[in-house]
Amino acid sequence: MGYMLETKSNLKMKRIVEHLIVVSLFGIITLLLCYPLLSDMKGHIGKNLGDPLLNVWILGWDIHSFLHGNFSNIFDANIFYPYPGTLTFSENLFGTALLGLPVFLLTKNIIITYNVLFIIGFILTGWAGYLFVKELLPYRIAAFMGGIIFTFNPWRFNHIPQIQIITAWWIPLCFWALIRYHRTRALKYLIGFLIFFVLNSVSNAHYMLFMVVAVIIYEVCMFLLSSVKKPQMNMPGRRSIKWIHLMITALIIILPILLVYMPYYRMSRLLNITRTTEEVTQFSSSAGELVTISADNSIMGKFTEWNGSIIFSGIVLGALLLWGLSILIRERSSEFKRIITAMSAVGLSAFLFSLGPVLGHIGGLAIPGPYALLRIFPGFSSIRAPSRFAVFVYLVMGLLVALILSKLEQKISSSRIIGIVVIIIVVGLVFITYPLRFVQVPYQGNCPPVYQWLAKQAEGPVMELPVLVEVAPKYNYFSTFHWKKVFNGYSGFSPPLYTYARKASAVEQVALARAAGIRYYIVHKLFCTDILRQSLMTSLVEAGFKKVFENADAVVFLDDRAQGLPLFTLRREELTAGEIQVLPGNSNVKISVKYHGKKAIVLYPLKATLKWYLNGKIIKQEKVMTRIIPPMISPGEQFGISSTSPASAGLYLLHIDFPNDVHLTQSIKITATALSVDTSP
């Protein structure tokens, strides 16, 4: 008995040592790739000052909210004032921020926190990929190479600015736990899957939705493949218990996901956030993009100009993929073969989905891709980057390459050793980008003097000038030094007021800011041309604002009487519609609505539902956007609603339903003649 306990203890210790060695190896590789960063973790970031600074701000906001117990209003982030819920315009990164919380408490620096998470992202993703492959292929070299391919591949190196793509370790851990559950029926692995799935969901919205699709495909394939087994192998009782467990898990998963992503749904409804087919196609992949070697690759990057790297990596990866699939096909039927076959189906489906809603055009006719089907399901209409399905493609690619190496590793000989070495060298040439490129953070990561001053001032919203897209990420980052509400912002979506301000003149920008109740106006001298700076300064002085701070970099003006206009809300008594007595059937019509309320600032596009009643029955119903245009509405102003009248003649009652239970009604006689009608009062 003592010998058995000692043996179990030794095995456990060997596993711990094995995983420590794997983590250390991935750590060494990552630190070699990131060595330029190690000398200045506070002052540099990879690879540009766009999305990395956005993600620095998101992590900073999350941690700031965690430390101040601001859980109920965590989505009401400080950018894009006066809009609420602005964290929903991009990823929330809650899971990643939770991991970074101890780092921030130790360093008190959000740039260092981001860079530590960036490095950890490679290490833990590699280890998780190793764990996943090792569960199926008990060969260390093969499993390690599977983790290498999943972690250090061309697609991920081309997405260095998105830390949510770098921190992908939850995906292989989900599949590891799910496979363990299938093999053992032990409930602890299903609980592990649940935990990993939820953590993945609160770290990356794309990966949450894509993981749902991947798991469904995996489970369906496993069900179909297991159904072809011999009858005596089927175990109805165990299968029923498994499906009961899976259904309970699905129900448990829904609750935290709804809590986290309902704010996204509400804001998408308010702002009509839907991604167009053109926009989604722009953020889709192609076969070439999935294997494109980063231009930063010190060996192969020089060939990117003439697509030589695409050809080389495409041939290498294609050959490895076909070799791995040929080995899988020759395998005898077994649970091992079924699982890898199901995972291969996940990889193939992910590749097709990553190509987006349109595969191409023939004679001007768009050829729809499989991803177009996903867009009919909740959540996918707001997702703009199908290319991120590639994470599953490389997870499966790593598994198939590991399958090749496992066959070579089974019977070691000199020729097989040479084969393993050649594969490792070739994969290294294709995959490893060395070293990674980093850029300097504004002010070397220190707080600029203007924000040191601002942090000590009374609360009040801030407007950063000039309002330019190219410097907007810096404004996000600068706000982490004071956390006051800021009119500006940079995210995956820009709301109407900010879009208007970007195109407006200096005078119009100041008028809008005053209507929004802005208190502090910061003019950045370094971001302005002389003409633009003079125009902004003149507008602020003429508005009667006081200059309260100035140095070589910035000037701050104060509106100490800032109040702002009320937000536009609909009331029935403040609206009248132009009367229509006779209207041709099946004709275009613009219904004009007159506003009688106070001057107000408009945040959201206004929707309306038109219902055409005939003899008490709804004949036609449609949802339309009104022509009320941000940023402001004044008394006596009109806004239009465009529609098409019913085709059949008769006396109709038209209901115009607005939000907040505001309704307008009128009787309309429809005739048989079609005309275009304008009903302005």
Secondary structure by P-SEA (a helix, b strand, c coil): caaaaaaaaaaaaaaaaaaaaaaaaaaaaaaaaaccccccccccccccccaaaaaaaaaaaaaaaaaaccccccccccccccccccccccccaaaaaaaaaaaaaacccaaaaaaaaaaaaaaaaaaaaaaaaaaccccaaaaaaaaaaacccaaaaaaccccccccaaaaaaaaaaaaaaaacccaaaaaaaaaaaaaaaaacaaaaaaaaaaaaaaaaaaaaaaaacccccccaaaaaaaaaaaaaaaaaaaaaaaaacaaaaaaaaaacccccaaaaaaacccccccccccccccccccccccaaaaaaaaaaaaaaaaaaaaaaaaccccaaaaaaaaaaaaaaaaaaaaccccccccccbbbbcccccccccccccccccccccaaaaaaaaaaaaaaaaaaaaccccaaaaaaaaaaaaaaaaacccccbbbbbccccccccaaaaaaaaccbbbbbcccccccaaaaaaaaaccccccccccccccccaaaaaaaaccaaaaaaaaaaacccbbbbbcccccaaaaaaaaaaaaaaccccccccccbbbbbccbbbbbccbbbbcccccccccccccccbbbbbbbbbcccbbbbcbbbbbbbbbbcccccccccccccccccccccccbbbbbbbbccccccbbbbbbbbccbbbbbbbbbbccbbbbbbbcc
